[in-house]
Amino acid sequence: MTEVCFYCGVPADSVDHVIPKSLLRDLADDPQALASLTAAGRVLEVDCCRECNSRLGNAYDETLEDRRTRLK
């Protein structure tokens, strides 16, 4: 089965890091902030297409729904 883009539904050929890697690197010196962002149960990656992934860039959104809304 082919995975589909979480945001638009076309075939996925990429992975969106919901919490951008650049933000995680920036917070490496703040263990409390890093722990709150990566808390158990939080989705860290979703399958997506390259176009959606590119449009999202390295911006951070509080929820997946916020990310989806920003793309629209």
FIZA-371613 format. One record per residue: x, y, z of N, C-alpha, C in turn. Coordinates in nm, 2 decimals, always signed. Last residue first. Example, Ala and Ser with C-alpha at 12.3 -4.5 7.8 and 13.67 -1.06 7.14 Angstrom:
# residues 2
atom n.px = +1.28 | n.py = -0.22 | n.pz = +0.71 | ca.px = +1.37 | ca.py = -0.11 | ca.pz = +0.71 | c.px = +1.29 | c.py = +0.00 | c.pz = +0.79;
atom n.px = +1.32 | n.py = -0.57 | n.pz = +0.78 | ca.px = +1.23 | ca.py = -0.45 | ca.pz = +0.78 | c.px = +1.32 | c.py = -0.33 | c.pz = +0.78;
END
This chain:
# residues 72
atom n.px = -0.35 | n.py = +2.55 | n.pz = +0.35 | ca.px = -0.46 | ca.py = +2.58 | ca.pz = +0.27 | c.px = -0.46 | c.py = +2.73 | c.pz = +0.24;
atom n.px = -0.13 | n.py = +2.54 | n.pz = +0.53 | ca.px = -0.11 | ca.py = +2.50 | ca.pz = +0.39 | c.px = -0.23 | c.py = +2.54 | c.pz = +0.30;
atom n.px = -0.25 | n.py = +2.61 | n.pz = +0.77 | ca.px = -0.16 | ca.py = +2.70 | ca.pz = +0.71 | c.px = -0.13 | c.py = +2.67 | c.pz = +0.56;
atom n.px = -0.40 | n.py = +2.37 | n.pz = +0.82 | ca.px = -0.47 | ca.py = +2.50 | ca.pz = +0.79 | c.px = -0.38 | c.py = +2.60 | c.pz = +0.72;
atom n.px = -0.19 | n.py = +2.19 | n.pz = +0.87 | ca.px = -0.28 | ca.py = +2.17 | ca.pz = +0.76 | c.px = -0.35 | c.py = +2.30 | c.pz = +0.72;
atom n.px = -0.09 | n.py = +2.31 | n.pz = +1.11 | ca.px = -0.01 | ca.py = +2.30 | ca.pz = +0.99 | c.px = -0.09 | c.py = +2.28 | c.pz = +0.86;
atom n.px = -0.31 | n.py = +2.28 | n.pz = +1.28 | ca.px = -0.26 | ca.py = +2.42 | ca.pz = +1.24 | c.px = -0.17 | c.py = +2.41 | c.pz = +1.12;
atom n.px = -0.32 | n.py = +2.01 | n.pz = +1.29 | ca.px = -0.44 | ca.py = +2.08 | ca.pz = +1.23 | c.px = -0.39 | c.py = +2.22 | c.pz = +1.19;
atom n.px = -0.10 | n.py = +1.95 | n.pz = +1.44 | ca.px = -0.10 | ca.py = +1.91 | ca.pz = +1.30 | c.px = -0.21 | c.py = +1.98 | c.pz = +1.22;
atom n.px = +0.00 | n.py = +2.24 | n.pz = +1.64 | ca.px = -0.07 | ca.py = +2.12 | ca.pz = +1.61 | c.px = -0.07 | c.py = +2.08 | c.pz = +1.46;
atom n.px = +0.18 | n.py = +2.46 | n.pz = +1.63 | ca.px = +0.15 | ca.py = +2.39 | ca.pz = +1.76 | c.px = +0.08 | c.py = +2.25 | c.pz = +1.74;
atom n.px = +0.44 | n.py = +2.48 | n.pz = +1.39 | ca.px = +0.30 | ca.py = +2.50 | ca.pz = +1.43 | c.px = +0.26 | c.py = +2.41 | c.pz = +1.55;
atom n.px = +0.73 | n.py = +2.62 | n.pz = +1.26 | ca.px = +0.67 | ca.py = +2.54 | ca.pz = +1.37 | c.px = +0.52 | c.py = +2.58 | c.pz = +1.39;
atom n.px = +0.90 | n.py = +2.61 | n.pz = +0.95 | ca.px = +0.81 | ca.py = +2.68 | ca.pz = +1.04 | c.px = +0.75 | c.py = +2.58 | c.pz = +1.14;
atom n.px = +1.06 | n.py = +2.52 | n.pz = +0.75 | ca.px = +1.10 | ca.py = +2.49 | ca.pz = +0.88 | c.px = +1.02 | c.py = +2.56 | c.pz = +0.99;
atom n.px = +0.82 | n.py = +2.42 | n.pz = +0.50 | ca.px = +0.95 | ca.py = +2.47 | ca.pz = +0.54 | c.px = +0.99 | c.py = +2.43 | c.pz = +0.68;
atom n.px = +0.58 | n.py = +2.39 | n.pz = +0.38 | ca.px = +0.58 | ca.py = +2.40 | ca.pz = +0.52 | c.px = +0.71 | c.py = +2.46 | c.pz = +0.57;
atom n.px = +0.65 | n.py = +2.36 | n.pz = +0.11 | ca.px = +0.57 | ca.py = +2.48 | ca.pz = +0.15 | c.px = +0.57 | c.py = +2.50 | c.pz = +0.30;
atom n.px = +0.78 | n.py = +2.12 | n.pz = +0.12 | ca.px = +0.85 | ca.py = +2.24 | ca.pz = +0.08 | c.px = +0.78 | c.py = +2.36 | c.pz = +0.13;
atom n.px = +0.57 | n.py = +1.95 | n.pz = +0.19 | ca.px = +0.69 | ca.py = +1.96 | ca.pz = +0.28 | c.px = +0.77 | c.py = +2.08 | c.pz = +0.25;
atom n.px = +0.40 | n.py = +1.98 | n.pz = -0.03 | ca.px = +0.36 | ca.py = +2.02 | ca.pz = +0.10 | c.px = +0.48 | c.py = +2.04 | c.pz = +0.19;
atom n.px = +0.58 | n.py = +1.87 | n.pz = -0.23 | ca.px = +0.53 | ca.py = +2.01 | ca.pz = -0.24 | c.px = +0.48 | c.py = +2.06 | c.pz = -0.11;
atom n.px = +0.64 | n.py = +1.61 | n.pz = -0.15 | ca.px = +0.74 | ca.py = +1.71 | ca.pz = -0.15 | c.px = +0.69 | c.py = +1.85 | c.pz = -0.16;
atom n.px = +0.38 | n.py = +1.48 | n.pz = +0.07 | ca.px = +0.44 | ca.py = +1.50 | ca.pz = -0.06 | c.px = +0.55 | c.py = +1.60 | c.pz = -0.05;
atom n.px = +0.42 | n.py = +1.28 | n.pz = +0.37 | ca.px = +0.37 | ca.py = +1.39 | ca.pz = +0.29 | c.px = +0.43 | c.py = +1.39 | c.pz = +0.16;
atom n.px = +0.38 | n.py = +1.12 | n.pz = +0.69 | ca.px = +0.41 | ca.py = +1.11 | ca.pz = +0.54 | c.px = +0.35 | c.py = +1.23 | c.pz = +0.47;
atom n.px = +0.51 | n.py = +1.29 | n.pz = +0.98 | ca.px = +0.40 | ca.py = +1.24 | ca.pz = +0.90 | c.px = +0.44 | c.py = +1.22 | c.pz = +0.76;
atom n.px = +0.65 | n.py = +1.29 | n.pz = +1.31 | ca.px = +0.67 | ca.py = +1.29 | ca.pz = +1.16 | c.px = +0.54 | c.py = +1.24 | c.pz = +1.10;
atom n.px = +0.57 | n.py = +1.32 | n.pz = +1.57 | ca.px = +0.69 | ca.py = +1.39 | ca.pz = +1.53 | c.px = +0.71 | c.py = +1.39 | c.pz = +1.38;
atom n.px = +0.30 | n.py = +1.34 | n.pz = +1.78 | ca.px = +0.34 | ca.py = +1.30 | ca.pz = +1.65 | c.px = +0.46 | c.py = +1.39 | c.pz = +1.60;
atom n.px = +0.32 | n.py = +1.25 | n.pz = +2.12 | ca.px = +0.32 | ca.py = +1.36 | ca.pz = +2.02 | c.px = +0.37 | c.py = +1.31 | c.pz = +1.88;
atom n.px = +0.37 | n.py = +1.05 | n.pz = +2.29 | ca.px = +0.24 | ca.py = +1.05 | ca.pz = +2.22 | c.px = +0.23 | c.py = +1.16 | c.pz = +2.12;
atom n.px = +0.58 | n.py = +1.22 | n.pz = +2.51 | ca.px = +0.53 | ca.py = +1.10 | ca.pz = +2.46 | c.px = +0.39 | c.py = +1.11 | c.pz = +2.40;
atom n.px = +0.72 | n.py = +1.54 | n.pz = +2.39 | ca.px = +0.65 | ca.py = +1.45 | ca.pz = +2.49 | c.px = +0.59 | c.py = +1.33 | c.pz = +2.43;
atom n.px = +0.87 | n.py = +1.72 | n.pz = +2.26 | ca.px = +0.88 | ca.py = +1.58 | ca.pz = +2.22 | c.px = +0.81 | c.py = +1.48 | c.pz = +2.31;
atom n.px = +0.83 | n.py = +1.96 | n.pz = +2.39 | ca.px = +0.80 | ca.py = +1.95 | ca.pz = +2.25 | c.px = +0.79 | c.py = +1.80 | c.pz = +2.20;
atom n.px = +0.92 | n.py = +1.90 | n.pz = +2.65 | ca.px = +0.78 | ca.py = +1.94 | ca.pz = +2.63 | c.px = +0.74 | c.py = +1.93 | c.pz = +2.49;
atom n.px = +1.20 | n.py = +1.86 | n.pz = +2.60 | ca.px = +1.11 | ca.py = +1.75 | ca.pz = +2.66 | c.px = +0.96 | c.py = +1.78 | c.pz = +2.63;
atom n.px = +1.28 | n.py = +2.11 | n.pz = +2.52 | ca.px = +1.29 | ca.py = +2.00 | ca.pz = +2.43 | c.px = +1.20 | c.py = +1.89 | c.pz = +2.48;
atom n.px = +1.24 | n.py = +2.25 | n.pz = +2.76 | ca.px = +1.16 | ca.py = +2.29 | ca.pz = +2.64 | c.px = +1.16 | c.py = +2.18 | c.pz = +2.54;
atom n.px = +1.43 | n.py = +2.12 | n.pz = +2.92 | ca.px = +1.29 | ca.py = +2.12 | ca.pz = +2.96 | c.px = +1.20 | c.py = +2.16 | c.pz = +2.84;
atom n.px = +1.68 | n.py = +2.15 | n.pz = +2.80 | ca.px = +1.62 | ca.py = +2.01 | ca.pz = +2.81 | c.px = +1.47 | c.py = +2.02 | c.pz = +2.84;
atom n.px = +1.82 | n.py = +2.34 | n.pz = +2.60 | ca.px = +1.71 | ca.py = +2.37 | ca.pz = +2.70 | c.px = +1.63 | c.py = +2.24 | c.pz = +2.71;
atom n.px = +2.00 | n.py = +2.29 | n.pz = +2.41 | ca.px = +2.06 | ca.py = +2.34 | ca.pz = +2.53 | c.px = +1.95 | c.py = +2.37 | c.pz = +2.64;
atom n.px = +1.84 | n.py = +2.23 | n.pz = +2.19 | ca.px = +1.93 | ca.py = +2.12 | ca.pz = +2.25 | c.px = +1.98 | c.py = +2.16 | c.pz = +2.38;
atom n.px = +1.69 | n.py = +2.40 | n.pz = +2.04 | ca.px = +1.65 | ca.py = +2.37 | ca.pz = +2.18 | c.px = +1.74 | c.py = +2.27 | c.pz = +2.25;
atom n.px = +1.80 | n.py = +2.39 | n.pz = +1.79 | ca.px = +1.81 | ca.py = +2.52 | ca.pz = +1.87 | c.px = +1.78 | c.py = +2.50 | c.pz = +2.02;
atom n.px = +1.73 | n.py = +2.13 | n.pz = +1.71 | ca.px = +1.87 | ca.py = +2.17 | ca.pz = +1.73 | c.px = +1.89 | c.py = +2.30 | c.pz = +1.82;
atom n.px = +1.46 | n.py = +2.17 | n.pz = +1.69 | ca.px = +1.51 | ca.py = +2.07 | ca.pz = +1.79 | c.px = +1.66 | c.py = +2.10 | c.pz = +1.82;
atom n.px = +1.45 | n.py = +2.35 | n.pz = +1.48 | ca.px = +1.40 | ca.py = +2.39 | ca.pz = +1.61 | c.px = +1.46 | c.py = +2.30 | c.pz = +1.72;
atom n.px = +1.55 | n.py = +2.19 | n.pz = +1.27 | ca.px = +1.63 | ca.py = +2.31 | ca.pz = +1.31 | c.px = +1.58 | c.py = +2.36 | c.pz = +1.45;
atom n.px = +1.36 | n.py = +1.99 | n.pz = +1.24 | ca.px = +1.49 | ca.py = +1.95 | ca.pz = +1.30 | c.px = +1.57 | c.py = +2.08 | c.pz = +1.35;
atom n.px = +1.02 | n.py = +2.09 | n.pz = +1.34 | ca.px = +1.14 | ca.py = +2.10 | ca.pz = +1.25 | c.px = +1.27 | c.py = +2.06 | c.pz = +1.32;
atom n.px = +0.79 | n.py = +1.88 | n.pz = +1.41 | ca.px = +0.87 | ca.py = +1.97 | ca.pz = +1.49 | c.px = +1.00 | c.py = +1.98 | c.pz = +1.40;
atom n.px = +0.73 | n.py = +1.73 | n.pz = +1.19 | ca.px = +0.63 | ca.py = +1.82 | ca.pz = +1.24 | c.px = +0.69 | c.py = +1.92 | c.pz = +1.33;
atom n.px = +0.88 | n.py = +1.66 | n.pz = +0.91 | ca.px = +0.92 | ca.py = +1.66 | ca.pz = +1.06 | c.px = +0.83 | c.py = +1.77 | c.pz = +1.12;
atom n.px = +0.73 | n.py = +1.48 | n.pz = +0.66 | ca.px = +0.73 | ca.py = +1.61 | ca.pz = +0.73 | c.px = +0.77 | c.py = +1.59 | c.pz = +0.87;
atom n.px = +0.88 | n.py = +1.30 | n.pz = +0.41 | ca.px = +0.83 | ca.py = +1.29 | ca.pz = +0.55 | c.px = +0.84 | c.py = +1.44 | c.pz = +0.60;
atom n.px = +0.78 | n.py = +1.19 | n.pz = +0.08 | ca.px = +0.86 | ca.py = +1.26 | ca.pz = +0.17 | c.px = +0.81 | c.py = +1.25 | c.pz = +0.31;
atom n.px = +0.59 | n.py = +1.11 | n.pz = -0.09 | ca.px = +0.73 | ca.py = +1.08 | ca.pz = -0.13 | c.px = +0.83 | c.py = +1.15 | c.pz = -0.04;
atom n.px = +0.26 | n.py = +1.00 | n.pz = -0.11 | ca.px = +0.37 | ca.py = +1.06 | ca.pz = -0.03 | c.px = +0.50 | c.py = +1.02 | c.pz = -0.08;
atom n.px = +0.00 | n.py = +1.08 | n.pz = -0.34 | ca.px = +0.10 | ca.py = +0.99 | ca.pz = -0.29 | c.px = +0.22 | c.py = +1.06 | c.pz = -0.22;
atom n.px = -0.23 | n.py = +1.32 | n.pz = -0.19 | ca.px = -0.16 | ca.py = +1.27 | ca.pz = -0.31 | c.px = -0.05 | c.py = +1.17 | c.pz = -0.25;
atom n.px = -0.33 | n.py = +1.44 | n.pz = +0.04 | ca.px = -0.39 | ca.py = +1.31 | ca.pz = +0.00 | c.px = -0.32 | c.py = +1.25 | c.pz = -0.13;
atom n.px = -0.25 | n.py = +1.67 | n.pz = +0.18 | ca.px = -0.33 | ca.py = +1.69 | ca.pz = +0.06 | c.px = -0.39 | c.py = +1.56 | c.pz = +0.00;
atom n.px = -0.14 | n.py = +1.59 | n.pz = +0.44 | ca.px = -0.20 | ca.py = +1.72 | ca.pz = +0.42 | c.px = -0.29 | c.py = +1.73 | c.pz = +0.30;
atom n.px = -0.03 | n.py = +1.34 | n.pz = +0.43 | ca.px = -0.12 | ca.py = +1.37 | ca.pz = +0.54 | c.px = -0.20 | c.py = +1.50 | c.pz = +0.51;
atom n.px = +0.00 | n.py = +1.17 | n.pz = +0.13 | ca.px = +0.03 | ca.py = +1.29 | ca.pz = +0.20 | c.px = -0.08 | c.py = +1.32 | c.pz = +0.31;
atom n.px = +0.00 | n.py = +0.81 | n.pz = +0.17 | ca.px = -0.05 | ca.py = +0.93 | ca.pz = +0.11 | c.px = -0.01 | c.py = +1.05 | c.pz = +0.19;
atom n.px = +0.17 | n.py = +0.51 | n.pz = +0.08 | ca.px = +0.13 | ca.py = +0.61 | ca.pz = +0.18 | c.px = +0.09 | c.py = +0.73 | c.pz = +0.10;
atom n.px = +0.06 | n.py = +0.22 | n.pz = -0.08 | ca.px = +0.13 | ca.py = +0.34 | ca.pz = -0.09 | c.px = +0.08 | c.py = +0.44 | c.pz = +0.01;
atom n.px = +0.08 | n.py = -0.12 | n.pz = +0.00 | ca.px = +0.00 | ca.py = +0.00 | ca.pz = +0.00 | c.px = +0.09 | c.py = +0.12 | c.pz = +0.00;
END
